[in-house]
């Protein structure tokens, strides 16, 4: 991985901009807004995709594969932390003296011209951002936004609106969320994640304190998460709204009924408001409370805000149903931390009925797997009926000897509830062989495990055909 120079002064005029890794959800969203702003945009990615094709249709030049020649006459290069230092496009830009901006710096160039709502936290950022954007559109605010995932009802992860608000999923993983000129900060939770960057829990929490205290108008922060409570106690910000199930929360959520779609009650300033979401999971009622606090703290009517949140119907790779074959439903979720896995599978349990949950877990990062293997195993064993563990998606990290997906599977107390299979086709075939009508199969991870979904569907179709379609 590369360590971006976040102290680099961002040029006022970026000229022609080239994105290395343009097909990712975050990078493609920024590229789309650059096109909207009238800039010349090019980019490259390892593989072609629907996202890349959409960018071409909007006017971008997108190359498949990384090659120095792709840089062409670009005036600015935009990269992510996941890029390797020997990437040929990055190397050429450095040799030619072309300014290299981290994706967060490119975002800062865009958003620091608007009143900014920044959403940060170890979990729930993408969903909370999607909720706020959806509600603002329902309320007629027409915000600009960049989210880490596609908002299902909008079919996009970013857009340029005519209103004065900009809503941003702010990435804390490398400290880049401190770059933005934030007006309203939402902190969903503060877990000691990304220790490869921060080094300690204390450093993570200090970064969140800095992020919150730099918000010029309002801080919205969880009243339930232990890390967020510690951060709250250190804030000097003049205006803070807390949210959660705690009796002391400024926006308190209660009477949560999670029988599929979630209903709940919000109490704020002595008034009660009933809400209902189209997405499952107790955690989403809490996410909605945070989004509500942002909306009312921004000046929107409480009753109208609750009603507007009801229009949200999810984001891509967050409990996303792909298909049902032979009575077996196949979902995908971005969960890559034990807390997120717990939330995703707990939500699945509310809607699976009498069926079983079969989790297909792809560990992400060698450092995270080494540190949290036992936590992953405990969570998966408790919340899923059976788990297939794949090998690790190392992303920006080099392999660590002895650290594989088997580190997770070996920590299960009951070995009969888990299988470690490092070959994707074998994993798909095995999953299809044990799935029964009514079961949920759900892929979990923030790497490329979503690309396994077509193989799972094909294996399920083959198994159903072999059984004569009796389960259809």
N, C-alpha and C positions, 0 to 999 in steps of 0.2 A: 504494500500500500504506500501511497505518497502522503507526505505531511504538507498540506497546503500552507502557503504563507499568507495567513489571514491579515497580516499587517500591511500587505501590498496596497498601495493607493489605487483605487479603481478609476480607470480613465473616464473622463467625461464623455468622450466619443469612442465607442467600441468598434466602429467600422463594421467590416464583415466578420461574423462570429462563427467559429467552428467548434462543435460539441463532440468530444470524444466519449462515446457511450450514449449517443443521442436517443436510443430506443428505450431506455429505462423510464419508469413512470415519472420520476422527478425531473430528469433531464429533458424528456420530451415535452413536459408541461412548460418548462422555462423556454425551450426553443419555440414552442407555439406562441408564447407571448412576445418573444422577440420578433417573430414574423409579423404579428399583429402591430407591433410598434414600428414596423417599416424597415427593419434591419435585414441585411443579407445573411442567410443562415445556411450552413452546411454542417455535416456531421457524419459519424461512422459508428458502427456497432458490429459485434461479432457475427450476428445472424440477422437476416431480414425478418420483418414482422409486420403485422397490420398497423402498428403504431408508426413504423418507418414509412409505410406507404401513405398513411394519412398526412404525415409531414411533407412528403413529396407533393401530394395534391395541394397543400397549402403554399408550396413554393420553395421548400427546402431541397437542397441537394444532399442525398443520403447515400453513403457508400457502405457496402457489406465487407467487413474485414478491416483491420487496422493497417494502414500503410502511410508512410511519410508523404507520399504524393497526394493523399487526400486533403492535406492542409491547404494546398493551392495558394491563393492570394489572401488568405485569412489575416485579419488584423489583430484578432483576439482569439485565444483558445480557452474553452471552458471544460473543466475536468471534475471528477469526483475523487473522494478519498480512496475509493476501491481500485483506482488505476495503479498499475505497476509502473515503477520508475523507468523501466526500459521500453515503455510503449513508444513505437517509432514516431508517432505524431507528436507526442509530448517532447521527445528528444529533439526533433527537428525545430519545434517552436523555441525551445531553450537555446538551441544553437543560433537561431536567427534573431533572437531577442524579441520574439513576439510575446506580449503580455499573456501570462497564464493565470486565469481566474478560477478559483474553486466555484462550484455551482452555487454555493451560498453567497459568494460575492456578486455573481451574475444576478441572483435574486435581489440582493441589496440594491443593485443599480436600478432594478425595476420598481421595487416596492417602497423605497424611501421617498417616493414622490406622493404617497397616499397615506391616509390614516390607517395604520396597520394593526390588525389583530393577529398575534402570533400564538400558535398552539404548540406547547412543548410537553414532554413527559415520556417516560419509558414505555408506556402502553396507552393505547386509546387515542393517539394523536390523529390518525387518519380518519377514524370514525367521528371524532369530535369536530374536526375541521369540516368534514362532509355535512354534519348536522348543522353547523353554524351557517355554512354557505347555502344549504337548501332552505333553511328558515329565512335567511336574509332575502333570498329570491322570492319566497312566498310573501314576505313583508314589503316587497317592492323596492328593496334597496339596491339591487343590481350591482353586487360587489365584483371586483376582480379577485381571483384566487389562484393559488397553486397548492394542490394536495398531493400527498404521497401515493394516492391510489385513485382510480377512476370512480367518480361519484355515479352510481348506477343510473339514477334517473336522468342525469345529464349526459352520460356517455363520454365524459372527458374528465381529466384531472386538473385542468386549468382553463381559465377564460379571462378575457379583458372586459370588464363591465364599465358602465357609464357612471356608476355611483362613486362616492368618495372613499369607500372602504376597500381595503385589500385584506383578504384572509389567507394566512400562510401556515402550513405545517412546518414548524421550525425544528430543525434537526439539532439535537443536543449531543449527538454521538462524538463529534470532534470539536465541540465548543463553538461551532459556527453560528449557533443561534444568538450569540452575543453581538453579531454584526449588525443586526437590524435595528432601525429606529422605531421601536415598538410603542404603540399607544396603549393597547390593551393586551395583557399577557394572561393566557390560560395555562395552568400547570395541572395536568391530569394526575400525575403521581411522580415520585422521585425514587426510583430503585437504583441500587448500586450496579448499574449496567455500564458497559463501555469502559471497563477498568483498564483495557489495553491503551486507552487514550488518557484517562484521568489519573490512574494509578491508585486511587483510594476512594472510599465512600465519602470522606470528608471533602475531597476535591470536587466530586460530583455535586454535592450539596452546595458548596460555595459557588459553583457556576450557576446553579439555579437561583441562589440568592441574588447574584449579580444581575441575571436576566430579569428577575422580577422587579428589583429596585430601579432598574433603568426604564421600566414602563412608565410613560408620562401621565397616563390617565387612571388606569385600573389594573389590579392584579386579581385574578380569579384562581383559587387554589383549593385542592382537595382537603376536606376536614378529616378524612378517614385514613389516608395513606400515611404511614409512620414517617417516611422521609419527607413528605410534603408538610407534615405538622412541624417537623424540626426546622424546615426552611421557613415556614410561617413565623415561627418564634423569633427569627433573626431579621425579619423584614423591617425596613424603615419607610416603605412606601406608605403614602398618606391614605390611599383608598384601596381596601382589600375586601373581597367577597369570598367566603368559603362555601363549599358545597359538599353534599354527601349525605349519608344516613345518620351521621352524628347528630345528637339532640342539640348541639351547640352550633350547627352549621347555619350560615346566613340563608342559604337555599337548601332546605332539608327535603330529601326524597324519602317517601315512606309508602306503605301499602302497595308494595311492588308485587304484581301478579305476573309470573313468567310462565304462562302456559302457551308457548309459541310466541306470538306478538306480545309485547310487554305493556302493561298498564301500571300507573303509579300516581302518587299525589306529591305535589310540590308545595311547600310552605315558604312564603317569602313576605316579610314585612307585615305579618299578622293576617295574611290572606292565603287561602288554599286554592290550588288549581289542579284539575285532573288532566292527565296526559295519557296518550297511547301511541306506541311506536309500531312500525311495520316490521321491525327486526327483532329477533329473539335475544334473550340473555339479560340477567339482572344487571350485569355490568353496563349494558346500554341504557338502562334507566338512570344509572349514575352518570354516564357520559352526557345524557340529556340534561341532567341537573346542571352540569358545568356549562353546557352550551346555553342553557336558559340564563344562567348568571351573566354570561357574556352579553347576551341580548338585552336583558333588562338594565345591565350596567352601562350599556351603550345608549340607553334612552328609549328602547322599544317597549310597548305595552306588554305587561306580563301575560294576560290572557291570550292576546294575539300571538305572542311568542311560543307559548305552549302548543297552540293549535298549529303553528307553522312547523314546529319540530315533527309533528305527526306525518309530514309529507316525506320525510327522509326514509329511503328504502335500501340503504346499504351502500357499500363501496366495493370495488373489485378486490378480490383476494381476502375479503373479510366475510367468512361464513358464506361463501359464494357457491350456489348450487349449479353444477354443470349439466348433469343429466341423471335420469333414472333408468336403469336397464335391468330387466328381470326382477323388478321390485327393489333393487338396490340403488340407493341415492348416493351420488358422488359429489362431495363438497371439497372446496379448497379454502384454506385459511392461512394468513400470513404469520400466525403465532410462532414466535421463535424464542420465547422466554417462558419459564414455568408458570408465571402469573398469567401470561396470555393464553397458554395452552389450557390452563384451568378454566379461564373464562370461556374460551371457544367450546370446549367439550361440555362444560356445564350448560351452556346455551343449547348445545346439540341434544343433551339429555332431556330438555324440556319439550322437544318436538319429535323425538325419535319414537315415542310410544313404547310398544313392546319389543321393538327391534334392538339390535346391538350397535354399539359404536366401535368401528374398526379404524384406529388411527394409523396413518402412515407418516412417520416422523422423520424429517431430514434435519439433523443437528446442523447448526450454523456457527461457524468459527471454531477453530481448535481451542482457543483460549476459553471461550464460553462453555464449550462442551466439557473441557477438563475441570473447570471450576464448578459447574452446575449439573454434572451427570447424575448425581444422586437425587437432586431436586426434580430433574426431568423424569427420572424413573418413577419416583414416588407419585408425581402428578399424573403421569400417563397410566400407571397401574391403578390408581384410585378412580380416574374419571373415564377411562376407556375400558371396553370389554376385552379388546385384544389390540396389541400394537405391533406394527411392522416398523423396525428401525432401519433406515438407510444409512449409507456412509455420509460423512461430513461434507457440507459445502464450505470450503475454506475461504471463499471470497478473497478478501485482501490479505489473508495470512498464509504463510508458508506452513506446510505440514509439520506436525509435531510427532516424533516417533512414539508409537504405542497409543496414540490418541485417535480412535476411530469411533464409528457409531456403536461398536460393541461395548464401548465404555458405558453407554447408557443401558443397553439391554442386559448387561451383566449385573446391574444394580437392582433389577426387579427381584422382589422377594419371592414371587411365584413365577418360575421360568416358563410355566405353561401358558402364560398370558402375553408372551413376547417372542418375536423372531427377528434376528438380525440378518438382513439379506442385502448385500452390497451391489447386487446386479439388478438394475431397474426392471428388466423384462421378467426376471424370475420373481421379483417382488410383486409385480402386477399380476402375474399368473397365480401366485400363491394367494394373494388377497382375494382374487376372484373365486378361487377354489374353496375358501372358507366362508364367503359371504352368502347370506340367505335373504330371501325376500323380506323387506321391512328394515334391513340393516342400513346404517349410514357408514359410508367410507369417507374419511376426511383426511386430505393431505395437509400437513402442518410444516411450516418453515418459511423463512424469508429469502431463501436462496432460489433455486430454479425448480423446486419440487413440483410447482404447478405444471411444468412440462411433462410430468408423469401422468397427468390426468387422461390424455388421449389413450395412453397405453392401458391404463386401468379400465377405461370404457371399452376398449377393444377386447381385453381379456374377459370382461364381464359378458360382452356380447357373444364371444366364442363359447364360454361356459354355458350360457343360456341356450344357445343353439344346440350344443351337445346334449343338453337335457331335454331337447325337443320343444323348447320355449314354454315348458310347463309352468314356469314361474312368472311368465309375462302377464 
